[in-house]
Each structure stands twice: as C-alpha cells, then as structure tokens.
Amino acid sequence: MIDKDLVAASSRPLILSILAQGESYGYALIQRVRELSGGQLQWSDGMLYPVLHRLEKEGLIKASWRVSETGRRRKYYRVCSTGQKELARQRQQWMAIHHALEQLWETGLCPT
C-alpha cells in the first residue's frame, strides 16, 4: 500500500495528466489511476471528489453535466488552459524529484 501522504501529493498531477488526455468523469478517473498504478493506488470517491472540486475552484478544470451513453447523468471534467500550465509546472517539479531519487537509488548512493 502506498503511503497516504504520497497518494495525496500525487493526486493533482495525476488528475491533470489524465484529463489532459481527454475529458472524463469521476469513476473513470478512479479506474484509470488503478490501471496506471497496477492496482497499487486505490482511490475512493471521498478522496477524489474534494480534489476535483478544489481543481475546479482554482480554475484548472471545468465540469459539465451530461447524460452518458447508458442514460445516466454524469459530471464530466476537462482540463482548461490554466490547468495545462499548472500541469507543466507540476511535471517539472515531479521530474526533478524523480531524477534525484533515481540517482540515489539506481547508482547505489543510497544503501537498501
């Protein structure tokens, strides 16, 4: 199980990255994260929707209600231009962290 602090910290860039590929709704986002993580990230509604509402309030994503092909009403989310800029900023930060950890862990600088 992945530490909840790491799950929380990664939720924004994960959501923005998925929505940058195309609009989606809550349950599909949860499923996509589960798929991308090989089942290691198990998001719940209670974790996802506060983040979506925060991103929407910050103007990074937009939401609209529509009827799905199954006839159910769903709230679809899409990333907007400010969200694209924030995603680029988040990506730079995460890549810097990734490269630092990679250097430590893969070069033997950090004993296991």
Secondary structure, 3 states (H helix, E strand, C coil): CCCHHHHHHHHHHHHHHHHHCCCEEHHHHHHHHHHHCCCCCCCCHHHHHHHHHHHHHCCCEEEEEEECCCCCEEEEEEECHHHHHHHHHHHHHHHHHHHHHHHHHHCCCCCC
